[in-house]
C-alpha cells in the first residue's frame, strides 16, 4: 500500500504536460528544476527508460514527487520501499521513478554538461550538496561534495568558480575511490548562504544564512 504522502494531489499543467511526446528539451528553466537536476546527478536512479531518485530522506523524495505530479499522470509514478534490515540498510529507503525516455535523455545530457544560466547555478549546486554533500556541524568548515568520477567533479568545480568559490579544489581519495570537491574554510559560509534558499537539508538545519556574503 502506498503511504499517504505519496498520494497524487497536484494537477497537470496545460494540455500536453505528461504526454509521452513531451521532450523536456527546455529543462531546466526554473530553480526547482535546476535543484532536481543537481539532486539527480548526486542520488539519481535510471534504467533504460526510467528515471527517478533513491534516498532515505522523505523530504528529498518529496521534491521529485512534487515535480513529477506536475508533469506526469499520477498512475505513471512508481514507488518502491525497501525496509531497514539493520545490516546493509539501517534506514528505510524509497525509490521513486517514472518511465520516460525523453526525460532520461535530457537529464543525461545535463549530467555530462550542466551548462545552466547563472541564476540557476545556486539551485543546481544545492541539489548536489543535498545529495552528496556534507559540512561540519558548526557550518564553518569541512564543506564538500563527493563524486565517483573526476569528470563530474571537474564540471562542478568550473561552476563553483563561476559563482565566486575561487578557492574550491578537488581531492582524490584513492582508498575510497571517490573525488571530493572541497570548499575552503574562508568561503564555506558564503557557499552555504548561496545555496540556502534552495537546499532542503540546510533549511532543516540550524544554519543561518549570511546575506552579506552573497553577491548576485
C-alpha positions in Angstrom: 0.0 0.0 0.0 1.3 3.5 -0.9 1.8 5.8 2.1 -0.4 8.9 2.4 2.4 11.3 1.4 2.7 9.6 -1.9 -0.9 10.2 -3.0 -1.1 12.4 -6.0 -3.0 15.7 -5.3 -1.5 18.1 -7.9 -3.0 18.8 -11.3 -1.1 18.6 -14.5 -0.2 21.9 -16.1 -1.5 22.5 -19.6 -2.9 20.1 -22.1 0.2 18.3 -23.3 2.2 18.1 -20.0 2.6 14.4 -19.0 2.3 13.3 -22.6 4.7 10.6 -23.8 5.5 13.1 -26.6 7.0 15.7 -24.3 10.7 16.0 -25.0 11.7 18.2 -21.9 14.4 19.8 -24.1 14.0 23.2 -22.3 14.9 21.9 -18.9 15.9 23.4 -16.6 14.2 26.8 -16.8 13.3 27.2 -13.1 15.2 27.0 -9.8 13.1 24.0 -8.9 14.2 22.1 -12.0 17.8 23.1 -11.6 17.7 21.8 -8.0 16.3 18.5 -9.2 19.0 18.1 -11.8 21.7 18.6 -9.2 19.9 16.2 -6.8 19.5 13.6 -9.5 23.2 13.8 -10.5 24.0 13.0 -6.9 21.4 10.5 -5.9 19.6 9.7 -9.1 18.4 6.4 -10.4 18.0 5.4 -14.1 17.5 2.4 -16.3 16.9 2.0 -20.0 13.7 4.1 -19.9 13.1 5.1 -16.3 14.4 7.9 -14.2 13.9 8.9 -10.6 15.6 9.1 -7.2 16.6 6.7 -4.4 17.0 8.1 -0.9 16.2 7.5 2.8 15.2 11.2 3.2 11.5 11.6 2.5 11.9 15.4 2.1 14.2 14.8 -0.8 11.9 12.2 -2.3 9.1 14.8 -2.0 10.9 17.3 -4.2 10.8 14.8 -7.1 7.3 13.7 -6.3 6.0 17.3 -6.5 7.6 17.9 -9.9 6.7 14.5 -11.2 3.0 15.1 -10.4 3.1 18.4 -12.3 4.4 16.7 -15.4 3.1 13.2 -15.5 -0.2 11.5 -14.8 -0.3 10.0 -11.3 -0.6 6.5 -12.5 2.8 6.8 -14.1 4.6 7.3 -10.8 6.2 4.2 -9.4 7.3 3.8 -5.8 9.3 1.0 -4.2 10.0 0.8 -0.4 13.0 -1.0 1.0 12.6 -1.7 4.7 15.6 -1.3 7.0 17.2 -4.6 7.8 19.7 -3.4 10.5 22.7 -4.7 8.5 23.0 -3.4 4.9 20.2 -0.9 5.2 19.9 0.8 8.5 17.1 3.2 7.4 14.1 2.6 5.3 14.8 3.6 1.7 12.5 4.9 -1.0 12.8 4.6 -4.7 10.5 6.9 -6.8 10.6 6.9 -10.6 8.7 7.3 -13.8 9.2 5.7 -17.2 10.2 8.4 -19.6 12.9 8.1 -22.2 12.7 11.7 -23.1 13.2 12.9 -19.6 16.1 10.5 -19.0 17.8 11.6 -22.2 17.6 15.3 -21.1 18.9 14.6 -17.6 21.8 12.5 -19.1 22.8 15.4 -21.3 22.8 17.8 -18.3 24.8 15.3 -16.3 27.5 15.3 -19.0 27.4 19.1 -19.4 25.4 21.1 -16.8 25.5 24.3 -18.8 23.0 26.3 -16.8 22.2 30.0 -16.8 24.0 31.8 -13.9 20.8 32.4 -12.0 20.1 28.7 -11.8 23.6 27.6 -10.6 22.9 28.1 -6.9 19.9 25.8 -7.1 21.8 23.2 -9.0 24.7 23.2 -6.5 22.1 23.0 -3.7 20.8 19.8 -5.2 24.3 18.4 -5.5 25.0 19.3 -1.9 21.8 17.8 -0.6 22.5 14.6 -2.4 26.2 14.0 -1.8 27.5 17.0 0.3 28.4 17.5 3.9 29.7 20.2 6.3 30.9 20.3 9.8 28.2 20.7 12.5 29.2 24.3 13.2 28.9 25.1 9.4 32.3 26.7 9.4 34.5 24.2 7.6 34.8 20.7 6.0 32.2 21.6 3.3 32.5 19.1 0.5 30.6 17.3 -2.2 31.6 13.8 -3.2 31.8 12.3 -6.8 32.6 9.0 -8.3 34.3 10.4 -11.4 36.9 13.2 -11.8 35.0 14.3 -14.9 31.9 15.2 -12.8 33.9 16.8 -10.1 35.7 19.0 -12.7 32.4 20.1 -14.3 31.1 21.3 -10.9 34.5 22.9 -10.0 34.0 25.1 -13.0 30.5 26.0 -11.9 31.8 26.7 -8.3 34.4 29.1 -9.6 31.8 30.9 -11.7 29.7 31.7 -8.6 32.7 33.1 -6.7 34.1 30.0 -5.0 37.6 30.7 -6.3 39.3 28.6 -3.6 37.4 25.3 -4.4 39.7 22.4 -5.0 39.4 18.7 -5.9 41.0 15.9 -3.9 41.2 12.3 -4.8 40.7 9.7 -2.1 42.1 6.6 -3.7 41.2 4.2 -0.9 37.6 5.2 -1.1 37.7 5.6 -4.9 36.0 9.0 -4.6 36.7 12.6 -5.6 36.0 15.4 -3.3 35.1 18.9 -4.3 36.2 20.9 -1.3 35.1 24.4 -0.3 37.8 26.2 1.8 37.0 27.3 5.3 37.1 31.0 4.3 34.4 30.5 1.7 32.2 27.9 3.5 29.7 30.5 4.9 29.5 32.2 1.6 28.7 29.0 -0.3 26.2 27.8 2.3 24.4 31.2 2.2 24.3 31.0 -1.6 22.6 27.6 -1.7 20.5 28.0 1.4 17.3 29.3 -0.4 17.2 26.1 -2.4 18.7 23.5 0.0 16.2 21.3 1.7 18.9 19.9 4.1 20.1 23.4 5.2 16.6 24.7 5.7 16.0 21.8 8.1 19.2 22.6 10.0 20.1 25.4 12.4 22.3 27.1 9.8 21.5 30.9 9.4 22.5 32.3 6.0 24.7 35.4 5.8 23.1 37.5 3.1 26.0 40.0 3.1 28.3 37.2 1.9 26.4 36.6 -1.3 26.7 38.7 -4.4 24.2 38.4 -7.2 
